[in-house]
Amino acid sequence: MNGKKALTLLWILTFTFLAAACGFRDSDRTERDEDGYQRIELVMAVNGTDNQIDARVADYFAALVEERSGGSVTVAVFPNDQLAGGNASRGIEMIASGSVDLAAYATCTLAVVDSQLPVATIPWSFTDYADAREVIDSTGGAYYAQRLAEKNMTYLGSFHNGFRQITNSKHEVRTPADMKNLKIRVPGSVVYMGFFRALEADPTSMNWSEVFTAIQQNTIDGQENGVSITSSSKMQEVQNYLTMWGYSYENDLFVANTTVWETLEEKTRTLLQECATEACEWGRDTLEAEELELLEEFEAEGMTITYLTEEELNAFKAAISDWRDGIIADFGQEACEAFGITSFDITE
């Protein structure tokens, strides 16, 4: 069988599975257990691998749901965007259309359906994880819910993907001058690409699966990501320097397809919302705790970790201030006010 036929067969099998799953759910939504829960299986998609935080949060959520419903409500979790052939953009189309019931995706990935959703990735919007939690659990979350509702998605919660740091194999990064001409892999995001260009680096967009080899072959000098993903991808094996500057906060949004959500009975929706909220909090706590442990492991393995002083950090902020003001203007007042994002006051 040639490659084209094999790919076609894979898609046929995938959508046959989904159709069968949806049919099963539709026929069984009126069946209830002795506690009044619907007997139903839901499908959840995430983009990360089994050991990344989105997949772990999804697994934790699925376990909570099954336990608290006595096994009547179950969630089948598919990591790596398996149902979308590994394509995150297609995976988001599937949650919007209802081919998938539940999902968790990073806001920069969700930009394919709404360019406003990654607003909180604007550099240095939050001072720390506590600040991010507080804002997102109030005005920020309400903004996400409003925007997602227009795309047939119901917002159930948010959890950390992490503050993005930078690693490279060339030299320590302490000043904006250290960034000049560094070839850094970034996601294909207007915010991330623009940020590194403002620092006179050479940002390059490539599939994450290609990054480790590209660094080994000196095709690129480094990458930027949260500590957790940096570790799970074993970047410490090919990168000598890590700078902790927390330049951008990234989070995953836990969503349900609205059409599917509204067909569920209230008791089932309440259960799923409670479990989603708890799973998101577990994910936040877990990532924060593990980040400190991972940094210690990086140092033990010989990686040089640089923690910037406030003065050093302000030099980076000053270097990108004009560009950042332009990005704030692009996102607009409503989006930025929802997350408390304003121009820098470097004198603070």
Secondary structure, 3 states (H helix, E strand, C coil): CCHHHHHHHHHHHHHHHHHHHHHHHHHHCCCECCCCCECEEEEEEECCCCCCHHHHHHHHHHHHHHHHCCCCEEEEEECCCHHHCCCHHHHHHHHHHCCCCEEEEEHHHHCCCCCCHHHHHCCCCCCCHHHHHHHHHHHHHHHHHHHHHCCCEEEEEEEEEEEEEEEECCCCCCCHHHHCCCEEEECCCHHHHHHHHHCCCEEEECCHHHHHHHHHCCCCCEEEECHHHHHHCCHHHCCCEEEEEEEEEEEEEEEEEHHHHHHCCHHHHHHHHHHHHHHHHHHHHHHHHHHHHHHHHHHHCCCEEEECCHHHHHHHHHHHHHHHHHHHHHHCHHHHHHCCCCCCCCCC
